[in-house]
């Protein structure tokens, strides 16, 4: 399964639920899989998608929140796993697209290419229902029952790019999850 195929499955399962995507390829793939107001594309915040998703899950327990993270991004903020493991929100699903490389910055190998195990790290940090998925069927099953999924994926090549106007993206997202904000004036 490649990264874009995996992302399309997440979007299909999420339906109208919010999805937070890490910067770079997770955001590009989410945009290509189907741009919608419930998608929150993070820019300039490598490593923070899981923390943002946790905040949404805690603030809106009535919504199931999904996170699309990359292995490189999650490795930058492993502390988020400890906080997720401590707080254990039932409505948060983190999907880590593990292609074993920093694809956005040139394809350098991440530690997962050398045996670092993100599923074991999540389990050690107290996250229950951790799964590794290698196929589309594995991913579909995991999305129904798991809180953190390490999706072992292949590269999918270039995809689309969402808007980079962070204020627009935030306001569109907040309105989509039922917390609209007044538009800001240009400064």
C-alpha positions in Angstrom: 0.0 0.0 0.0 1.4 3.4 -0.8 0.9 6.6 1.2 -1.8 8.1 -1.0 -3.8 4.8 -1.0 -3.6 4.7 2.8 -4.7 8.3 3.1 -7.7 7.7 0.9 -8.8 4.9 3.2 -8.5 7.2 6.3 -10.6 9.9 4.5 -13.2 7.3 3.6 -13.4 5.9 7.2 -13.3 9.4 8.7 -16.3 10.6 6.7 -17.1 14.1 8.1 -14.7 13.8 11.1 -11.8 16.2 11.4 -8.4 15.1 10.1 -5.2 16.9 11.1 -2.3 16.3 8.7 1.4 16.9 9.4 3.2 19.2 7.1 4.6 18.0 3.8 3.5 14.7 2.2 0.8 13.9 4.7 -0.8 17.2 3.9 -0.3 16.9 0.2 -1.8 13.4 0.2 -4.8 14.5 2.3 -5.4 17.3 -0.2 -5.2 14.9 -3.1 -7.5 12.4 -1.4 -10.2 15.0 -1.0 -9.9 18.6 0.1 -12.7 19.4 2.6 -13.2 22.0 5.4 -12.7 19.2 8.0 -9.0 18.8 6.9 -6.5 20.8 8.9 -3.2 21.1 7.1 -0.3 22.1 9.4 2.4 24.4 8.0 5.6 25.2 9.8 4.8 22.8 12.6 6.7 19.6 12.0 6.1 17.2 14.9 3.0 18.8 16.2 0.1 17.1 14.3 -0.4 14.5 17.1 -0.5 17.3 19.7 -3.0 19.4 17.7 -5.2 16.3 17.2 -5.0 15.6 20.9 -6.2 19.1 21.6 -9.1 18.7 19.3 -10.0 15.3 20.8 -10.0 16.8 24.3 -11.9 20.0 23.4 -14.5 18.1 21.3 -15.2 14.7 22.9 -18.3 14.5 20.7 -16.1 14.3 17.6 -13.8 11.5 16.5 -10.5 13.2 15.5 -7.9 11.7 13.1 -4.3 12.6 12.7 -2.2 11.8 9.7 1.4 12.0 10.8 4.7 11.0 9.2 7.4 8.9 10.9 9.9 11.7 10.8 7.4 14.2 12.2 6.4 11.9 15.0 10.0 11.2 15.9 10.4 14.9 16.5 7.8 14.9 19.2 7.7 11.5 20.8 6.6 13.2 24.0 3.1 13.6 22.4 2.8 9.8 22.7 3.4 10.0 26.5 0.7 12.7 26.8 -1.8 10.7 24.6 -1.0 7.6 26.7 -1.6 9.5 29.9 -4.9 11.1 28.8 -6.2 8.2 26.7 -8.9 10.0 24.7 -11.2 7.4 23.2 -12.0 9.7 20.2 -8.4 10.1 18.9 -6.9 8.0 16.1 -3.3 8.7 15.1 -2.2 7.2 11.8 1.6 7.3 11.3 2.6 7.0 7.6 5.9 5.2 8.1 7.8 5.2 4.8 11.1 5.0 6.7 12.3 8.4 5.2 12.1 12.1 5.5 10.3 12.3 2.1 9.7 16.1 2.2 13.3 17.0 2.7 14.9 14.7 0.2 14.4 11.0 1.2 16.9 10.6 4.0 16.2 7.5 6.0 14.5 7.9 9.4 15.5 5.7 12.4 12.5 3.4 11.5 14.6 2.3 8.5 17.1 1.0 11.0 14.8 -0.7 13.4 13.2 2.1 15.5 9.7 0.8 16.3 7.0 3.5 16.7 4.4 0.9 17.6 6.5 -0.3 20.5 7.2 3.3 21.6 3.5 4.1 21.6 2.7 0.9 23.6 5.5 1.7 26.1 4.0 5.2 26.5 0.6 3.8 27.6 -1.4 4.0 24.4 -3.7 1.1 24.2 -4.8 -0.6 20.9 -1.7 0.0 18.9 -1.5 -1.7 15.5 0.9 -1.9 12.5 -0.8 -2.1 9.1 0.9 -3.2 5.9 -2.1 -3.7 3.6 -5.3 -1.8 2.8 -7.3 -4.5 4.7 -5.0 -4.2 7.7 -5.5 -0.5 7.8 -9.3 -0.7 7.4 -9.5 -3.1 10.3 -7.1 -1.0 12.5 -9.1 2.1 11.9 -12.1 0.5 13.5 -10.4 -0.6 16.6 -7.0 1.1 17.2 -5.9 4.3 18.7 -2.5 4.5 17.0 -1.7 2.8 13.7 1.7 2.6 12.2 1.0 2.3 8.5 4.0 0.8 6.7 3.7 2.6 3.3 5.6 3.0 0.1 6.0 6.4 -1.5 3.2 7.5 -3.8 4.9 10.2 -5.8 3.9 13.8 -6.2 0.4 14.7 -5.3 -1.5 18.1 -4.9 -0.8 20.9 -2.6 -3.4 22.6 -0.4 -3.6 26.3 0.3 -0.9 27.7 2.5 -2.9 30.6 3.9 -2.9 29.5 7.5 -5.5 31.9 8.7 -7.9 30.8 6.0 -7.3 27.1 6.7 -7.8 27.6 10.5 -11.0 29.6 10.0 -12.4 27.1 7.5 -11.5 24.2 9.8 -13.0 25.8 12.9 -16.3 26.5 11.1 -16.4 22.9 9.9 -16.1 21.5 13.4 -18.7 23.9 14.8 -16.5 26.6 16.3 -16.6 29.4 13.8 -14.5 32.5 14.2 -15.0 35.9 12.9 -12.9 36.6 9.8 -9.8 38.6 10.5 -8.9 41.8 8.7 -5.7 42.0 6.6 -3.0 43.8 8.4 
